[in-house]
Amino acid sequence: MQRFRGMKIDEMLKAIDNIEKRIGFNLSDVQKILLTTDGSVTRILEVLTKKPVVIETKVKTIIKADEDLARALKIKSGEDVNFRVVHLKNPDDRALIFAKSWTPMKGLNNSIKKDLTSADIPIGKILIKHKIETRREIMSIDTINADDEMVKAFDVKLGDLMLSRYYNIIHEAKILIRINEAFPISSFL
Amino acid sequence: MQRFRGMKIDEMLKAIDNIEKRIGFNLSDVQKILLTTDGSVTRILEVLTKKPVVIETKVKTIIKADEDLARALKIKSGEDVNFRVVHLKNPDDRALIFAKSWTPMKGLNNSIKKDLTSADIPIGKILIKHKIETRREIMSIDTINADDEMVKAFDVKLGDLMLSRYYNIIHEAKILIRINEAFPISSFL
């Protein structure tokens, strides 16, 4: 079921508890932080790996929002959305995090639009560069099974368990970008 | 030396590297995340402990900014600043983090002012409650030695090594609150 407000902390703890009961072991502290933080994920990855984190763009395209996407982004059906699939990674290494993002194009400031839609810069760094004030709402936290794209990104097999979350970065009371991140349950242990 | 812009990621990594060289061992992943995150620290503590985090206020007073403080807060000398010393902790437990904060009073929206200066609500929760869009600039990351107040807060002895950082939460291009957090180097291992 699609949510339309951010999760409260007790809902996030409940989601983690449900995952831990289902898989039969506890998530690591870093996994739990990555699933719940409202701060920059790129920064966390850079601090953990002590290396720069870059993005490798796999898909970048403009799509027309269907009804579900429009509802999730709080825009009108048919409006343009920049859809991107990227790997967050250290240079010359495999993916750390697999991410999809949806950016409504209407009303987007031009300099932000350029960085958000064309350059290979992680969103956290774009926000810092432009000194953009935001808040982040975590919309869901769950497990998923690795698909073909994830098998290519990580050292996992088809169907392997992954941790995943959806969140919105909100700026001037509008969704600037909706992000889905996923990483193998065997990462960040 | 006082800094007037946020640290870049390579400066944060360098600060952590310097600490690790000085103390002779590596900081834990959670310690590094707590020192560098631009997200809610309260949320991280709640996710790690799986319990609510509350604040226990030790000092709450209005002070007049001296020249140094005025410069750090980008206000005029003599302006009112709400100064607070708090423990972030699980209910009925010892402190997890010792925090000092400075909030310039001028121009502060009344409902935010009430929560920021009177109620025992962690700043991260106040921002969520009021849907305040912000960005956070980390100003310094260093070690300090435990003083008398910290000995009372934690299971540490006078002079024991603590990890500490200063950061500013910025809203509408002004410093909403300047925060100094500290925790024992023996915590979050």
Interface residues (C-beta under 8 A of the other chain):
Chain A: G6 I9 M12 L13 I16 D17 D29 V30 K32 I33 T36 T37 D38 G39 S40 R43 I44 E46 V47 L48 K50 P52 L127 I128 K131 I132 E133 T134 R135 R136 I170 H171 E172 A173
Chain B: G6 I9 M12 L13 I16 D17 D29 V30 K32 I33 T36 T37 D38 G39 S40 R43 I44 E46 V47 L48 K50 P52 L127 I128 K131 I132 E133 T134 R135 R136 I170 H171 E172 A173
